[in-house]
Amino acid sequence: MDGASTPSLVDADDRTLAGRAADGDVRAFEVLVRRYSPLMRAYATRVLGSNDETDDVVQEAFITAWQQLSTLADPSVVKSWLMRIVSRKSIDRIRARKLHVDIDDHEQEAPPSSTPPQVAEAHSREAALGQALNAMPAEQRQCWILKEIADYSYDDIAQELDLPVSTVRGLLARARKNLIREMEAWR
């Protein structure tokens, strides 16, 4: 059979790729890795608070996924399944180092026109946001990160966290209310 009439794995849907990968097709799994690595890295970086451990966590998540792919009941939900794995691996990493999520662990480059007081204020604001996020219940924080950082839709968040959309909306509303209250001094 010639390559022109065979659909490319890159164009295959998640259900097909996950099914083939579960049957041992390494190339199908590689497509899933390329497809979801950027999202998983962004999520892990935000949860961990820095890039230092992101690659390790994402790699561990993919190893776990490869080993457990045959247990995935519905291959069409492979994206949310991978995100749950990377979420658990990130949280496990935080527990292992006995620290809390702190978004100010990363250094952002200041614009050249920034003065030292402006840079100090930005760092203080980030530290306050990190503390406010850490003080939130885990489900509120996860919803907020998926919505505001990973740019998920309400439906995607609901699927990711296995919650009704109405619950996601409520959690996000409470998370935003908490952040507004906690960040009042920065308004």
Secondary structure, DSSP 4 states (H G I P E B T S, - for coil): --TTTSPPGGGS-HHHHHHHHHTT-HHHHHHHHHHHHHHHHHHHHHHHSSSTTHHHHHHHHHHHHHHHGGG-S-GGGHHHHHHHHHHHHHHHHHHHHT----GGGSPPPPPTT--HHHHHHHHHHHHHHHHHHHHS-HHHHHHHIIIIIS---HHHHHHHHT--HHHHHHHHHHHHHHHHHHTGGG-
